């Protein structure tokens, strides 16, 4: 069986969001998403083919903080 994850994340694109933005909450993930989308809008059309923003697993990033919030609520 082949492991297709990247440093514990779904893929490299998702891992890069975590590395570059270091989100510490769901609000931080939403801010990162907005920044990525805004930056992508300013990239020339031909360059968009080189980007992997459609591979970012935003649900995984959001759920990472749902789990942490649940744990802190239990304390």
C-alpha positions in Angstrom: 0.0 0.0 0.0 1.4 3.4 -1.0 1.2 6.4 1.4 0.3 9.5 -0.6 0.4 11.9 2.3 2.9 14.6 2.8 4.5 15.2 6.2 1.3 14.1 7.8 -1.0 16.1 5.6 -3.2 15.1 2.7 -0.7 16.5 0.1 2.0 19.0 -0.4 -0.3 21.9 -1.2 -2.1 21.5 2.1 1.1 21.1 4.0 2.5 24.3 2.4 -0.5 26.3 3.7 0.3 25.0 7.2 4.0 25.9 6.7 3.6 29.4 5.2 0.7 30.6 7.2 1.1 28.6 10.5 -2.6 28.8 11.3 -3.5 28.6 15.0 -7.3 28.7 14.7 -10.1 28.3 12.2 -10.1 32.1 11.7 -6.4 31.9 10.7 -7.3 29.1 8.2 -10.0 31.3 6.7 -7.6 34.2 6.5 -5.0 32.0 4.7 -7.7 30.8 2.3 -8.6 34.4 1.5 -5.0 35.3 1.0 -4.4 32.4 -1.3 -7.5 33.1 -3.4 -6.6 36.8 -3.6 -3.0 36.0 -4.7 -4.2 33.5 -7.2 -6.5 36.2 -8.8 -3.5 38.4 -9.4 -1.5 35.7 -11.2 -1.5 35.7 -15.0 -3.8 33.1 -16.5 -1.0 31.0 -18.0 0.7 30.8 -14.6 -2.4 29.3 -12.9 -1.6 26.1 -14.7 1.5 25.8 -12.6 -0.3 26.3 -9.3 -1.9 23.6 -7.2 -4.3 25.7 -5.2 -7.2 23.4 -6.2 -5.4 20.6 -4.3 -5.4 22.4 -0.9 -7.6 20.4 1.5 -9.2 23.2 3.4 -11.5 20.8 5.2 -8.5 19.0 6.7 -7.0 22.3 7.8 -10.3 23.4 9.4 -10.9 20.0 11.0 -7.4 20.1 12.6 -8.7 23.0 14.7 -12.1 21.5 15.4 -10.2 18.6 17.1 -8.1 21.0 19.2 -11.1 23.1 20.2 -13.0 20.0 21.3 -10.0 18.9 23.5 -9.8 22.3 25.1 -13.5 22.3 25.8 -13.2 19.1 27.7 -10.6 20.6 30.1 
